[in-house]
Amino acid sequence: MARMGTNDSSGGKGGSGKWTRLVLVVSLALNLLVAGIVVGGAMRHHWYGPQGPARDIGFGPFTQALSKEDRKALRGAFMAANPGFLDMRQDMRRDMNALIAALRAEPWDKDAAGAILAGQSHRMTEWMDIGREVLLERIAAMTPDERAAFADRLAAMGKGSWRARGSWR
């Protein structure tokens, strides 16, 4: 007789089914982030031309809080550190199409979908690592006053509510 409250789809392998689901959910979240970056990039290209606005690399509030000059330098440093960026974006598009096909396939092939998601996750991690390094290098090049102004602009992005909590939104 099965125990109540155990919903393990792994065929009785303990908690591995829950871990698999957790990994898939995290991977899906990363993939949605990548899809947002790709779609956002395409829309910015349409709106702003091939160069796009300075925040087209996708550093979120950090990019928005940087000065125009810093954003331009950050974009240049990111592209220089990652010359295969455009190829990686094309790989992400191909992977998304492959994932869509895998989701529609009958029978469902969990391992194939997992391999696609793992590849996307790996590329996103590479982008995030490069982004973190170029952002830190840019901040390190700032004067104390520039760094303080950057901190003020970043804090202001919390729409004032950070003051009441003592932390950013």
N, C-alpha and C positions, 0 to 999 in steps of 0.2 A: 504494500500500500504506500503510495507516494506521500511524502510529508507535505503539509499545507505550507504555502509561502515559498516553496522552492520552484522557481520558474527557470530551470537550467535547460537551455536548448542544446547543450553540448552532448546530450546523450549519456548523462550520468558521470561526467568527468569533473565533478566538483564545481568550483566557481569559475572555471575557465570560460564558460559561455558569457558570464557577466563581464569579464575582462575583455573578451573579444568585442562585445557590444560597446564597452566604454572606449576602446581603441577606435572602433569604427565611428563613433559619435565625434570624438576629438578630430579624427581624420576628416570627417565630413565638414566640421566647422572650419578647419584649415582650407579645405577645398572651396567652401563658400567664400572665404576670405579671398582666395586666389581668383575665383570667378568675379568677385566684386572689383578686384584690381584690374582684371582684364577688361570687363565691361566698362568700368570707369575710364580706363585708358583709351578705349575706343571712342567713348563719348567725348572725352577731352580732346582727342585728336580731331574729331568732327567739329567741336566748338572752337578750339584754339589753334588748330593746324598741327603739323608734324612735331613741333617742339613742345607743344602743350604748356600748361602753366608749370611753375617750378615744383609744385607738389605732386607731379605725376608719378613719382617713384613710390609714393604711398607711405610716408612716415607719419601720417596722421597729425595729431596736435603738435608734435615736435616741429614738423615742417611749417605748419601754419604760424607757429610762434617765432620762427626764424625771420631775420630780415630778408629782403629780396636778394641782396648780394649773397647772404649765407645759403639761401635756397638754391641759387644758381650754382654756387660752389659745391654744395652737397650733391646736387644732381650730377654735376660733372665728375665728382669723385666716385659716386656710385657707378656710373657708366664706365669709368676708367678701371675700377676694381672688378667689374663684371662685364667684360666685353661680349660675352655670350648671352646677355640679358634678353635681347630680342628673340634669339633662338630658343631660349628657355620659355619665353612666353608662348611661342609657337608649339613647343612640346606640351605645355599645359593645356593649350586648346585641343591638341590631338588626344591627350589623356582624357579630357572632359568628354570628347566625342566617344572615346573607347568606353568610358564609364557608363555613359548613357546607353550604349549598345549592350554592355554587360548587364545593366539593370533590366533591359527589355528581354534579354535572352531567356529562353526556356530550354532546358532547365537552368535555374539560377546557379552560377558558378561563383561561390563566395571567394575562393582563392584567387580567381582572375580579378575580381573587383578589388580585393585586398591588395594585390600587386600594383594595380593602377593607383590606388589611394596612397600606397607607400611611396611610389615614385613622386607623386605630387607633393607629399609631405616633405620628402627629402629636398626637393627644389625650393620649397617655401622656407625651409630651415636655412638653406644656403643664402637666400635673399635676405632673410632676417639677420643673419650673422654679418653679412657685408654691410647692411644698413646700420646696424649697431656700431660697427667699427668706424664707418665714415662719419656718422653723427658724433661719436666721441672725439674723433680727430678734429672735427670742425669746432666743437665746443672747447677743446683743449687749445685751439688757436685764438680763442676769444680773450679779450682783456677782461679783468674783473668787472669793469663797468658793463661791458657787452654781455657778459655772462649773467650779471644781475638783471639787466634789461630783458634778456631772454627768459629768465626765471619769472620775471613779472608778467611778461606776455603769456607765458605758459599757464601761470596761476590764474590770470584773468580769463582764460578760456573756460574755467569752471563756473563762469557767470556769477561770480561773487559768492556762491554758496560754499566755496572752500574755506572762506574766512570763518564761518560759523562752526564748521567741523574741525578746522585746523589742518585740513588736508585737501588735496585736489579732488574734485568730483569723483 
